[in-house]
Amino acid sequence: MQEANHTGQYGAQGALEAIVEEALPRAMFRVRTEDGFSLLASLPIQASQVIVRILPGDRVLVRPMERNPSRGRIEKKLSHRKR
């Protein structure tokens, strides 16, 4: 499993498309980007206050954090699900 470990690759580019691999407790998710990097992503506070169903296999838009690129925030759930 590769971890995103430098800000230069993700910080300036913005959001990345990823696939949810694992649903973790407290609205946290393990996601894998298209280029093979694994991130620990969370839902924004607004999304965790309403019912948002994100399951393993769902495509999401993730914005890596600038200070810790191995973590990120899920910005949007994309429409199609990869199986």
URNOR-V59468 format. One record per pair of residues at least 24 apart in sequence whose C-alpha atoms are under 10 Angstrom apart, sorted by the first residue. I is the first residue (numbers start at 0). GAP is how many residues later the second one is. Records with the same first field share a line. If there is no record, write none. Layout:
I = GAP  GAP
This chain:
0 = 31  35  36  37
1 = 30  33  34  35  36  37  68
2 = 29  33  34  35  36  37  66  67  68
3 = 29  32  33  34  35  60  64  65  66  67
4 = 32  63  64  65  66
5 = 60  61  62  63  64
6 = 57  58  59  60  61  62  63
7 = 58  61
8 = 55  60
9 = 53  54  55  56  59
10 = 52  53  54  55  56  57  58
11 = 52  54
12 = 50  51
13 = 47  48  49  50  51  52
14 = 45  46  47  48  49  50  57  58  59  60  61
15 = 44  45  46  47  48  56  58  59
16 = 42  43  44  45  46  57  59  60  61
17 = 39  40  41  42  43  44  45  56  59  60
18 = 36  37  38  39  40  41  42  43  58  59  62  63
19 = 34  35  36  37  38  39  40  61  62
20 = 34  35  36  37  38
21 = 32  33  34  35
22 = 31  32  33
26 = 25  27
27 = 44  45  46
28 = 25  26  27  42  43  44  45
29 = 26  41  42
30 = 25  26  27  28  29  31  40  41  43
31 = 27  28  30
32 = 26  27  28  29
36 = 33
37 = 31  32  33
38 = 24  25  30  31  32  33  34
39 = 24  29  30  31  32  33  34
40 = 24  29  30  31  32  33  34
41 = 29  30  31  32  33
42 = 29  30  31  32  33
43 = 29  30  31  32
46 = 27  28  29
51 = 25
52 = 24
54 = 26
55 = 25  26  27
56 = 24  25  26
57 = 24  25
